[in-house]
Amino acid sequence: MCGIYGITEKNEKLIKNIINKCSHRGPDGYNIFSNDKLTLGHNLLAITSKPNDGKQPWISENNNVLVYNGEIFNYNDLISTYKDKFFPKTTCDTELLSWLLDNIPYEKVLSNLIDSMHAIAWYNKSNNEIILSRDHAGIKPLYFAFINSGIIFCSEIKGLLSHVKDSSIIDRHALACTSFLGVNVLRQTIFKGIYKVFPGETIVYSIDQKKIKRSFRTFVKPYSNKKLNIDEFLQITSSTINNATLGIRKIGIFLSGGIDSSLIAYELRNNLQNISSFTNIMDPNEILNGEDHNSDAKVANLFSKSLDLNHHEVRITPDIISDYWNSTIKYMEEPRYNWNLPMYYFTNKFLSENKIIVTMAGDIGDELYGGYPNYFRIKNINNKPKTWNEFIRLWMKKFASPIKLNVKFDNEDLHELLLETLPEEIWNPDDIANSAMALDCITTVSEDFFTRNDKFGMAFSMEGRFPLASKQYMEYCLSVNSDYKFGTNLEQTKLPVKISYKNTLPDYILNKEKTGWSVPIVVWLSQFENIKNKYIEICSKEDGISPILSKDNYIGNPKRTLVTWMLRTWSQEYKMHL
């Protein structure tokens, strides 16, 4: 795990400066490659016992150069497949990836061969091209911008800001998308002139022509042509989870008390020793609208004892919200409709202090198994969408009430942008519920869950893994028709897991009412002076975004109030303007 950086000019000083800004991504060393065409940089977080084996930038036998952030989860399978052609000198997947790119068309390598989480920059010397690529689910981030000498790219936005003209200007389309959806799923980031490589996208950039020659995307489509086979589901779930244990570093599991993280803990416990698990405890615990915010923690504690895990409780207090609010927003880089971010940030800090290097989380399980009530409603809707256009309108309805902006941009404008941005190939009119799950995987999951985990984990030099997000596993789950994921009511969801694991996971896990992993922030904001004062401090300052935030956001709707607070904090932290 690491950070990758590059620019299409000889400028080692600039890349070293970016590496320094992102040093948290790789405390185990850095290296730079340069010639008269480009400069590539890399800093390393070592996961294996021989970190020097994976030293990057990696120069291949063909003199091509690779910088790579990620893990190849089918590494052993590929080694076996190419054993008569590939003779590794190390046990590092960087060497394998470099060899594959040298000897097999990159389209095949990146689309079909590797099952991985990755952000890749590969310099093809003979063609004088830079190939940028992200994994199928967008687990690892990668950003880029166009500059006078060509292109510049980085694992984090902060590394680009001082090198991209006008990046302190707020991109209004990205802001509008954030205001409506809670996350920004567009190409452009909210920083003008800085763009993201889409989940599953490969971009081919010609250094000579100073332009993108082509791009293509690889993502998991909802074929929905299978019945649920219990034996098959158990086998592929177990193998997928255990394939995510590459390396020797200490593993910590985010144990929420829900089905997905419990499933991962159960499967790992069968094959690994000395696993640590972590769950959050709200202090004070407020019961808000009948919801006990510590109900998940109680279940997680009980389950961890049954597996004999090394379990830890992470105490979340109002002080954490106020003390870490600004740091949280700064590390996240783009704002989100998620006021639980300080809790996530502090939890990663806690794991790091407990010597964890690799984290495991159950994110994307709900999107594969049909865990959210919205999927059940889509499944049973009377007037089913008949076109891609109608499907996007339906998909948009699930999001939170938008922040009110004093700009000429409405729901119809966003709808047109999404039609241009989102891949229509993900639409399966014969199974709209699975289509919604597949679309969520490459939009909200990538932009919220995965990005959050990467930014906060790497802030404390930890690698985050999502065992359920392997390409093979996603393909299997989204090939199971949604008829087999739901029963007759909202309580009967995630049936593949509930049916397949009914004899191994306890009832209090399988039949637990679904709750969110959240802080009782609405109550805390009204009751605790430190949080109220932090809110007042931020909202009393002038900043670049406040002129277009309607006063309606500050009254009557707690969610809008909290998101407004987050947007203004972000604007102030990055000194943004319109």
QUIURLIN-V946370 format. One record per helix or strand of 2 or more residues. SS is the DSSP state (H for helix, E for strand). FROM is the first residue (numbers start at 1). TO is the last residue. Records with the same first field share a line. If there is no record, write none. Layout:
SS=FROM-TO ; FROM-TO
This chain:
E=2-7 ; 30-34 ; 39-44 ; 58-59 ; 65-72 ; 116-124 ; 129-134 ; 143-147 ; 150-154 ; 169-170 ; 195-196 ; 201-206 ; 211-217 ; 251-254 ; 276-282 ; 287-288 ; 291-292 ; 310-316 ; 358-360 ; 463-465
H=12-21 ; 23-25 ; 51-54 ; 75-81 ; 93-103 ; 106-113 ; 157-159 ; 161-163 ; 172-181 ; 230-243 ; 259-269 ; 295-307 ; 318-332 ; 341-353 ; 365-369 ; 373-379 ; 388-396 ; 411-421 ; 424-426 ; 432-441 ; 444-459 ; 467-469 ; 471-479 ; 482-484 ; 495-500 ; 507-510 ; 521-527 ; 529-539 ; 546-548 ; 551-554 ; 558-573
